[in-house]
Amino acid sequence: MSEVNKNGNTAAPKVDTRKTEINKASLIFNQLGIWIIVAGLIILGMIISKGQFFGKSNIQSILEAVALTGMVCAGLFYVTYSGNMTDMSVPITMAFGGVMAVQSVLWDLLLQDFLQVP
């Protein structure tokens, strides 16, 4: 049976020609794809840096680079976990992270008298 278009012409019904079967390689990549990419990048980093990839200075520079993102994620996690979804804005969370960083510096200065930090 044919349908009638707006113009009054008859047209054949549309047939869905999309592929519906999923092959096994696609399923494996969907499950493990990001881990395969991460492992490949770690191996590439180890080859390029000649064994210094997991060195103290490299790990420290990576942690310094992601510190702000980690503070933002921690703040958004707290808002999400508390169930209070009124403020999920990143700028407020970043400002709060800055305040916490200043407070941690103040606490560190106060605790240096009690703790022996080299």
N, C-alpha and C positions, 0 to 999 in steps of 0.2 A: 504494500500500500504506500502511496506517495503522499507527502505533505504539501501544503500550499504555502508558498512564500508570500511576503507582503505585496509583491507585484502581481500575485495571482498565478505565478508559474508553478508548475509542479516540479519537485526535486526529489531525488532519491534520499532516503534517510541516511544520516551520518553514521559511519561505522567507526568504532573506537579501534585504532590501529596501534595503540601503545603497547610496548613490550611489558608483559606481566610476570614472566619468570625471572628469577634472580639466580645467577650462577654462584657456585661455591666460593670462588675467589673474591667476588664482591662482598659476600657475607663476612669472610675472614678479614678483608680490609676495613669493613665498617666496624668490626669489633676491635681489631688490633692496629689499625692504621696509624694513629697518633703515636703509639708506643714504638712502632717500627721506625717512624720518622725521628723520634727522640733518640732511640738507640743509634741510628745512623749518624745523627748530628754529634753525639758523644764520641763515637768512633772517629769521625772526621776531625773533631777537635783534638783528640788524642794524637792522631797522625800528624796534624799540622803543627801542634805545639811541642812535639817530640818529648812527651812524657810529663810536661808541666801543666797539663790540663786540670788535674786534681790537686794542684799545689795550693798552699795557703794563700798566696797573694791573689790567685785567680778566684778562688772561692770567696774571698773577702770582697773583691771588686764586684762579683756577681751579686752578693748580698747587699752591697751598697747601692747597686743599680736598681734593685727591686724593692728597696725598703719602703718607698712612698706607696707603691702599689700594694704592698703587704699591709700597710696601715689602713689604706682605703678598704681593702678586702675585709680586714678585721672589724672595722667600724660597720660596714654594711652587713657583715655576718651577725653582729650584735643586734642591729635593728631588725633583721629578718628573724633571728631566733627569738627575740622578745615578742614578736607578733605585732609590734607597733609600726605599721607600715606608713606612718604619716610623713616621714622624711627619708627618702632614699637618694637624696641628691649627693653627688660626688663632691662638689665644692665644699659643702658643710663638713663632710667626712674628712676631706683633706685639711681643712682648717682645724678640725678637732685633732687630727694626727699631728699637726704642727704644735698645737698646745701641749699635747702629751709628750712630744719630743723635748720641748723646753722644760717641762716638768721633770722628765727623766734626767736631763742634764743637771737640774737643780738638786735632785735627789742624789745623783752621783757625786756632786760636789759636797753634799752634806755627809754622805756615807764614806768618803775617802778617809776621814779621820778614824773611823771604826774598822774599816776593811783595809788590809794591806794589798793594794793593787800595784803591780809592777809598772 
